[in-house]
Amino acid sequence: MTDKKLRIESRLAQIGSIHEPVTGSVNYPIYQATAFRHPRLGQSTGFDYARTKSPTRSVLEQAAAELESGDAGFACSSGMAALQTVFTLFSSGDHLIVSLDLYGGTYRLLERILSRYGITASYVDTNDLDALEASRRPETKAVVIETPTNPLMMVTDISAVCTWGKKHGLLTIVDNTLLSPYFQRPLELGADIVVHSATKYLGGHNDVLAGLIVTKGAKLSEEVGFLHNSIGAVLSPTDSYQLMKGMKTLALRMERHQSNALALASYLREHPQVAEVFYPGLPDHPGHDIQNRQSSGNTGIFSFKVTDARYVEPILRSLELIAFAESLGGVESLMTYPAIQTHADIPAEIREAVGVDDRLLRFSVGIEHPDDLIADLAQALEAARLEVEGGQSR
Ligand SMILES: *Cc1c(COP(=O)(O)O)cnc(C)c1O
């Protein structure tokens, strides 16, 4: 090979690919060991105890750092464990500015747990620099953004927020779960920390719970490394292997998720029982241009509002191919009802202010054939219409 940097598709497929001289294994083995023999007093192989550093997890962590263009990666036992580890950078009295339309679990962590340790948060539309400025206090330490947000798919201009944050000495933390490094790399746009629920697109098969943190800069990497080891919410060797196996096909899956989501969003937008579709991949979405500028593609998640809340229950009951289940980012299509599921911990007034109401459904479009997904939605919408309105088939 020349020393030209490989394209991301090749780097993904080759995660953990080693030139192992003894067996010639083409993928990296699972090292279950929790303890590592020291050659002599004062010497180490680089591995001492598995919470601190473990071979299979290290390969994953290096790949994550490299894919996100960061300096260090840390694999955690879940996305929430990754967020908790990052939030432990802050101390009593510190204040955070956080995206308004936020993952429910992150909101719960901030409001029910970190608040007890004196860490406070303000929830703002992070694409509104005036709102950011108005919520900034002397004790503000960081801006935490999700873009696009889930479930309303609001897009934030990452570099604008990073530029503003740097001016005021704030860290910018981006939850990049919905796009993955295949489509969006926030550290290249000026962010300091990227967090993933790797349970979603990176794992990709609804079968491994994991989180990742990637940091930029030696000092921050060292601080997060200290917290990762000290808190101990680290990923196991088998789950590290499982996650890497999923990541090898990330490029193929993301392309298919994107094209399927566009096909389904376009279908639903024209449907008479659908009032609104929220998808940045549609040209009239308010965040479409920013999204195209800062990312090389679109997520496979979108939300839509039906015209009548009474349709929701029969739709969820009638879907056959698409599963009614929480989570997102896997090869299997899943439909969720955010108001009572993923976002139930967010108070009703905040939820409704951003638009997460009882007519909103979130769709994580899998990699099935788009025509089969359209057919399933069509029959479920029709079944719901007949139930609610009685009367004849259309
Ligand atoms: C799922 C999710 C999380 C939490 O991750 P877990 O792996 O479920 O702990 C955090 N942020 C976003 C955007 C998510 O979708």
PDBQT file of the ligand as one rigid body, heavy atoms in Angstrom, charges set to zero:
ROOT
HETATM    1  C1  LIG A 401     -29.931   5.533  22.617  1.00  0.00    +0.000 C 
HETATM    2  C2  LIG A 401     -29.305   6.864  22.743  1.00  0.00    +0.000 A 
HETATM    3  C3  LIG A 401     -28.520   7.199  23.856  1.00  0.00    +0.000 A 
HETATM    4  C4  LIG A 401     -28.322   6.218  25.018  1.00  0.00    +0.000 C 
HETATM    5  O1  LIG A 401     -27.565   5.124  24.628  1.00  0.00    +0.000 OA
HETATM    6  P1  LIG A 401     -27.715   3.642  25.276  1.00  0.00    +0.000 P 
HETATM    7  O2  LIG A 401     -26.768   2.840  24.463  1.00  0.00    +0.000 OA
HETATM    8  O3  LIG A 401     -29.147   3.245  25.128  1.00  0.00    +0.000 OA
HETATM    9  O4  LIG A 401     -27.321   3.763  26.700  1.00  0.00    +0.000 OA
HETATM   10  C5  LIG A 401     -27.944   8.455  23.892  1.00  0.00    +0.000 A 
HETATM   11  N1  LIG A 401     -28.123   9.348  22.890  1.00  0.00    +0.000 NA
HETATM   12  C6  LIG A 401     -28.875   9.066  21.806  1.00  0.00    +0.000 A 
HETATM   13  C7  LIG A 401     -29.045  10.089  20.741  1.00  0.00    +0.000 C 
HETATM   14  C8  LIG A 401     -29.489   7.825  21.706  1.00  0.00    +0.000 A 
HETATM   15  O5  LIG A 401     -30.251   7.549  20.621  1.00  0.00    +0.000 OA
ENDROOT
TORSDOF 0
